[in-house]
Amino acid sequence: MFKNIISTIFVFLIFTPLVLAAENKDVKPVAELLAELRGNYANVQDYSATMRLESFESEYRLQKQKMWFKKPGYLRLSQLGPFKKGAGLIIRPDGTIKGHLGGFLSFAKVSLDKDDENMYGVTNDSALNTDYDKILDIAVSMLDRVKTFSIATEMVNNKKQLVLDTTYDQKFDRYRLIVDPEKMLITGLERYSKGKLMHKIAWFNIQTNINISTEKFKF
């Protein structure tokens, strides 16, 4: 259903944002877009991607990582640097988390709990929230706090992307969710505070339904 709405936006509002004050039912287009993303993702059984995470808070910090995800809850992250280069972790559906710290300690495999500092990256996001479903859960949980929003097409990394721009009355008062309009998968997330870009996360080289073996989720 929302693809029809998107097509209309492409025809009439290409590169021109649709800005609305979001009060109660006014967030329906946002809810429909998130539902469309969720529905599309239901057809994805596994995927891999390279991620670039940047923090602009007190100082600039950069993290690149390779991720593999397989439903119903297998996740592998390998850090490519400069943040904790060589480190990695694996999460399995039974809740067990294994990791290694990289460098000369890369041979040491350790058990981690969900609050371990090694579960967090430069944007302070937990590895438990890396999967698309978790990202969408967070976005949906914030629907009733949306103040304004826009849905528009923009050029992002030289590609035409669908951008959901929402504002809130909270620390991170503006979010930009960037979506590939053909694959209907998230390719970027940006967080702002008082006009300043604080966090930027981008997904590249996304490959879906590639039959990742569960053996990939073992050290």
Secondary structure by P-SEA (a helix, b strand, c coil): caaaaaaaaaacccccccccccccccaaaaaaaaaaaaaaacccccbbbbbbbbbcccbbbbbbbbbbbcccbbbbbbbcccccccccccccccbbbbbbbccccccbbbbbcccccccccccccccccccaaaaaaaaaaaccccccbbbbbbbccccbbbbbbbbccccccbbbbbbccccccccbbbbbccccccbbbbbcccccccccccccccc
